[in-house]
Amino acid sequence: MSILENIKSSIKSVVANKMRALLTMLGIIIGIGSVIMIMSIGAGSQAAMNQQFESMGVGRINVSVAGNNRNISANDLMTLKDYNALAQNQDIKYIAATYSANSNIKLLDQTKTHRANLTGAYGQYQDITAPTMLHGRYIIDNDNQLAAKVAVINTTTATNVFGRQDASVIGQKISLTTYRGTQKYTVVGVISDSNAALAAQYGDQFPESVIVPMVTLQRLYGTKQVSQITVMAKDANNTDALATALTDRLDMLHGTTGKYYAQNTMSIMEQVNSVTSMITGFISAVAGISLVVGGIGVMNIMLVTVTERTREIGIRKSIGARRRDIRRQFLIEAVILTGTGGILGLTLGWGGGTLIGSLVGVSPVITMQSVLLAVLISCGIGIAFGVYPAGKAAKLDPIEALRYE
């Protein structure tokens, strides 16, 4: 009996018992569907996070003072002298310094204020952060040289303060209140808010973002301190070596050891991807337990099928069918059951992943590798759990089988 005839016979047997076949495949469908859904959501989340990291800049390194305030002296604080020293490194593409502070910003409703994060920018901060400039300009060197009271705000802040975010915002004044009093800054630029979704979701809990010249902010607070020095490496694959070189240089300048910390976005991305992959793999393994249950169900039904078709097996053996022919037919039938279940499970996983992804704001990613893996696993389960029933059918004595009622 040829393989093609085996396949035709197996399909007829499955179609003849549609409901039983569907119930048999249910465990496989749920198992494959669950694994595909989890893997697609996990891959989609990983892709979204990688995109977020890439928007921060591949090869970006943030250098700051390590440790807490207890073990940091005034000598350890970074200044523009450190910025100028690090800028001499030939492996740096862009370099910027920032000083961070907090304030209250007056909103459109003049009776209300909102918390604002102030970022004092110096150097090539625009090149590193690559914001989407909608109106006006960014902070330039001349603003720092003059300690100008100018500001760049995002679209969310523009709407909250002025009730609009168009070009008419340029030239308007914003009021920022710190412990030094209230200062007015002229808006010279509006950028797109990359955190607009979070700002809309959390409302008052999400602070406004205002970028001003760093020297202006330093003078306001009476300090020469630089909170962070950010660099972009010329070679993204050289970030680890560059990070070490920068912290070593700072330690040498300040006569310290291990006082500075370089945060590498590439290493963070790798760590996040590793954790995400581990979580996805673990949850997929748990979901995959249902595949074992489904496989046991397939074995059970195939054993029932062997019992029901004992007389048929006896007739086939009596007219010349060999053991391998009987074994092959039942194995093919088991593979057809699980393979069909795998395809249905793949469809269920894709639909479920799309639905859940739309609810959590993640675009599921289904790769060709995951599709092939799902089909291969489902067919493999058919073979693994179909071997015993097929072997039992092949070993039946033809005379005893013909006598079976």
C-alpha positions in Angstrom: 0.0 0.0 0.0 1.5 3.3 -1.1 1.9 6.3 1.2 -0.6 8.3 -1.0 -3.2 5.5 -0.4 -2.3 5.6 3.3 -2.9 9.4 3.4 -6.3 9.1 1.5 -7.4 6.3 3.9 -6.4 8.3 7.0 -8.2 11.4 5.8 -11.4 9.4 5.1 -11.1 7.9 8.6 -10.7 11.4 10.2 -13.5 13.0 8.1 -15.9 10.1 9.0 -15.6 11.0 12.7 -15.5 14.8 12.5 -16.6 15.6 16.1 -14.3 13.0 17.7 -11.4 14.3 15.5 -12.2 17.9 16.6 -12.3 17.0 20.3 -9.1 15.0 19.8 -7.3 18.0 18.2 -8.6 20.5 20.9 -5.6 20.0 23.2 -3.2 20.5 20.3 -5.2 23.6 19.0 -5.1 25.2 22.5 -1.5 24.3 23.1 -0.2 25.6 19.8 -2.5 28.6 19.9 -1.3 29.6 23.4 2.4 29.2 22.5 2.1 31.2 19.2 0.1 33.9 21.0 2.6 34.3 23.8 5.6 34.2 21.4 4.0 36.8 19.0 3.2 39.2 21.9 6.7 38.6 23.4 8.4 39.3 20.0 6.2 42.3 19.5 7.0 43.7 22.9 10.7 43.1 22.3 10.5 44.9 18.9 8.7 47.9 20.5 11.3 48.1 23.2 14.2 47.9 20.7 12.6 50.6 18.7 12.4 52.7 21.8 16.0 52.1 22.6 16.9 52.9 19.0 15.1 56.2 19.2 17.3 57.0 22.2 20.3 56.4 20.0 22.2 53.2 19.3 25.7 53.7 20.7 24.5 56.2 23.3 26.4 56.4 26.6 25.2 58.4 29.7 28.0 59.2 32.1 27.2 60.3 35.7 28.6 60.2 39.2 28.2 56.8 40.7 27.0 56.1 44.3 24.8 58.1 46.6 25.2 61.5 48.1 27.0 60.2 51.2 30.1 59.1 49.4 30.2 62.0 46.9 32.3 65.1 47.6 32.3 68.5 45.8 35.4 67.4 44.0 33.6 64.4 42.5 30.9 66.5 40.8 31.3 66.9 37.0 31.7 70.3 35.4 32.2 71.8 31.9 35.9 71.1 32.4 35.2 67.4 32.4 32.9 67.9 29.3 35.8 69.6 27.4 38.2 66.9 28.5 36.0 64.0 27.3 35.2 65.8 24.1 38.9 65.2 23.0 38.2 61.4 22.7 38.4 60.6 19.0 35.8 57.8 19.3 33.0 60.2 20.1 30.6 61.3 17.4 28.5 63.7 19.5 28.8 64.9 23.1 26.5 66.9 25.3 26.2 68.0 28.9 23.0 68.4 30.9 21.9 69.8 34.2 18.5 68.6 35.6 16.1 70.4 38.0 12.5 70.6 38.9 10.0 73.5 38.8 6.4 74.4 38.7 5.0 75.6 35.4 1.9 77.8 35.1 -0.8 76.3 33.0 -3.5 77.7 30.7 -5.7 78.0 33.7 -3.7 80.7 35.5 -4.9 79.4 38.9 -3.2 76.1 38.3 0.4 75.0 38.1 2.0 71.6 37.2 5.3 69.9 38.0 7.9 70.3 35.3 11.2 68.6 34.7 13.8 71.1 33.5 16.7 69.9 31.4 19.6 72.3 30.8 21.1 71.4 27.5 24.7 72.1 26.3 26.6 71.0 23.3 25.2 68.6 20.7 22.2 67.5 22.7 19.9 67.9 19.8 22.0 65.6 17.6 22.0 62.9 20.3 18.3 63.0 21.2 17.2 63.6 17.6 13.8 65.2 18.5 11.2 65.8 15.9 11.3 69.6 15.5 7.8 71.0 14.7 8.2 74.7 15.1 11.0 77.1 15.7 14.5 76.0 16.7 16.4 74.1 19.4 18.8 75.3 22.0 22.0 76.6 20.3 25.5 77.5 21.5 24.7 81.2 21.5 21.9 80.6 24.1 24.4 79.1 26.5 27.0 81.9 25.8 24.4 84.5 26.7 22.7 82.5 29.4 19.5 83.3 27.5 16.1 82.8 29.1 14.7 80.7 26.2 13.0 77.3 26.3 12.0 74.4 24.0 8.8 72.6 25.0 7.0 69.6 23.6 3.5 69.4 22.1 1.8 68.2 25.4 3.3 71.1 27.4 2.3 73.6 24.7 -1.3 72.4 24.8 -1.4 72.5 28.6 0.2 76.0 28.9 -1.2 77.7 25.8 -4.1 75.6 24.7 -2.5 75.0 21.3 0.7 73.6 19.8 1.0 75.4 16.5 3.6 77.9 15.3 1.9 80.8 17.2 3.4 79.4 20.4 6.8 80.5 19.3 7.7 83.8 21.0 5.2 83.3 23.9 6.4 83.4 27.5 6.2 80.5 30.0 6.4 81.0 33.8 8.6 78.6 35.7 8.7 78.7 39.5 11.6 77.3 41.5 12.8 78.0 45.0 14.7 81.0 43.5 11.4 82.6 42.5 9.4 82.8 39.2 11.2 83.3 35.9 9.7 83.9 32.5 11.2 82.1 29.5 10.6 82.7 25.8 9.5 79.7 23.8 11.8 79.3 20.8 10.9 75.8 19.7 8.2 73.1 19.9 9.1 69.4 19.5 7.0 66.3 19.2 6.2 64.6 22.6 7.5 61.0 22.4 5.6 60.2 25.6 2.3 61.7 24.5 0.4 58.4 25.2 1.7 58.2 28.8 1.1 61.9 29.4 -2.5 61.5 28.2 -3.0 58.3 30.3 -1.6 59.6 33.6 -2.6 63.2 33.3 -1.4 65.3 36.3 0.9 62.5 37.5 3.1 62.9 34.4 5.4 66.0 34.6 5.8 68.6 31.8 9.1 68.7 30.0 11.0 71.9 29.4 14.5 72.3 27.8 16.5 75.4 28.5 20.2 76.4 28.1 22.3 74.6 30.7 24.3 77.7 31.6 21.0 79.6 32.3 19.9 76.8 34.6 23.2 76.6 36.3 23.2 80.3 37.1 19.6 80.1 38.3 20.7 77.5 40.9 24.1 79.0 41.6 26.1 76.0 40.5 28.7 74.9 37.9 27.7 71.2 38.3 26.9 69.0 35.3 24.3 66.3 36.1 25.2 64.1 33.2 27.5 63.9 30.1 26.0 62.1 27.2 28.0 60.9 24.2 27.2 59.1 20.9 29.9 56.6 19.8 31.1 56.7 16.2 31.0 52.9 16.2 28.0 51.4 18.0 30.0 48.2 18.5 32.7 50.0 20.5 30.4 51.4 23.2 31.7 49.1 26.0 35.3 50.2 25.4 34.4 53.8 25.0 32.3 53.7 28.3 35.3 52.4 30.2 37.6 55.0 28.6 35.3 57.8 29.7 34.9 56.7 33.3 38.7 56.1 33.6 39.4 59.5 32.2 37.0 61.1 34.8 38.6 59.2 37.6 42.0 60.4 36.5 40.9 64.0 36.3 39.4 63.9 39.8 41.9 61.6 41.4 39.3 59.0 42.3 38.6 55.3 41.6 35.3 53.9 40.4 33.4 57.1 41.2 31.8 57.4 37.7 29.2 55.3 36.0 28.6 54.9 32.2 25.1 53.7 31.2 25.3 52.0 27.8 22.0 51.8 25.9 23.2 48.8 23.9 23.9 46.8 27.1 20.6 47.8 28.6 18.8 46.7 25.4 20.6 43.4 25.5 19.6 42.9 29.1 16.0 43.8 28.5 15.9 41.4 25.4 17.4 38.6 27.5 14.9 39.0 30.3 12.0 39.3 27.8 13.1 36.2 26.0 13.4 34.3 29.3 9.9 35.3 30.4 8.4 34.5 27.0 10.2 31.2 26.9 9.1 30.3 30.4 5.4 31.2 29.8 5.5 29.4 26.5 6.9 26.2 28.2 4.0 26.4 30.7 1.5 26.8 27.9 3.2 24.0 26.1 2.1 21.6 28.9 -1.3 21.5 27.2 0.5 20.0 24.1 1.5 17.0 26.2 -2.1 16.7 27.4 -3.3 17.0 23.8 -0.8 14.3 22.8 -2.1 11.9 25.4 -5.6 12.6 24.1 -4.4 11.7 20.6 -2.9 8.4 21.9 -6.1 7.6 23.7 -8.3 8.1 20.7 -5.9 6.2 18.4 -6.0 3.2 20.8 -9.8 3.4 20.6 -9.6 3.6 16.8 -7.4 0.5 16.8 -9.9 -1.4 18.9 -12.8 -0.3 16.6 -11.0 -1.3 13.5 -9.5 -4.6 14.7 -11.6 -6.6 12.2 -10.5 -4.2 9.4 -6.9 -4.7 10.3 -7.4 -8.5 10.3 -8.9 -8.3 6.7 -6.1 -6.2 5.4 -3.4 -8.5 6.9 -5.2 -11.5 5.5 -5.0 -10.1 1.9 -1.3 -9.3 2.2 -0.8 -6.0 4.2 2.5 -6.0 6.1 3.1 -4.8 9.6 4.8 -1.7 8.4 1.8 -0.9 6.2 -0.6 -1.0 9.2 1.9 0.9 11.4 2.4 3.6 8.7 -1.4 4.1 8.2 -2.1 4.7 11.9 1.0 7.0 12.2 -0.1 9.0 9.2 -3.6 9.3 10.7 -2.2 10.6 14.0 0.0 13.1 12.2 -3.0 14.3 10.2 -4.9 14.9 13.4 -2.1 16.8 15.2 -1.0 18.6 12.0 -4.5 19.9 11.4 -4.7 20.8 15.0 -1.4 22.7 14.7 -2.6 24.7 11.7 -5.9 25.6 13.5 -3.9 26.5 16.6 -1.7 28.7 14.5 -4.7 30.6 13.3 -6.1 30.8 16.9 -2.7 32.1 18.1 -2.5 34.7 15.4 -6.0 35.9 16.0 -5.6 35.9 19.8 -2.2 37.7 19.6 -3.7 40.4 17.3 -6.6 40.9 19.7 -4.5 41.1 22.9 -1.9 43.2 21.1 -4.6 45.8 20.2 -5.7 46.0 23.8 -2.2 46.5 25.2 -0.8 48.6 22.4 1.6 46.0 21.0 1.9 44.8 17.4 2.3 41.0 17.6 5.2 39.6 15.5 4.8 36.1 14.0 7.9 34.9 12.3 8.2 32.1 9.7 10.4 30.3 12.2 7.6 30.2 14.7 5.1 29.0 12.1 7.4 26.2 11.0 8.2 25.3 14.6 4.4 25.1 15.4 3.7 22.8 12.5 6.8 20.6 13.2 5.9 20.3 16.9 2.3 19.3 16.2 3.4 16.7 13.6 6.1 15.5 16.0 3.5 15.0 18.8 1.5 13.0 16.3 4.5 10.7 15.7 5.5 10.5 19.3 2.1 9.7 20.7 1.0 7.7 17.7 3.8 5.2 17.7 2.4 3.0 20.5 -1.2 2.7 19.0 0.3 2.1 15.5 2.6 -0.5 16.9 -0.2 -2.2 18.7 -2.3 -2.3 15.5 0.6 -3.7 13.5 1.2 -6.5 16.0 -2.4 -7.8 15.9 -2.7 -11.4 14.9 -4.8 -11.6 11.7 -6.7 -14.7 12.7 -7.6 -13.2 16.2 -8.4 -9.9 14.5 -10.9 -11.6 12.1 -12.6 -13.3 15.0 -13.1 -9.9 16.8 -16.7 -8.8 17.0 
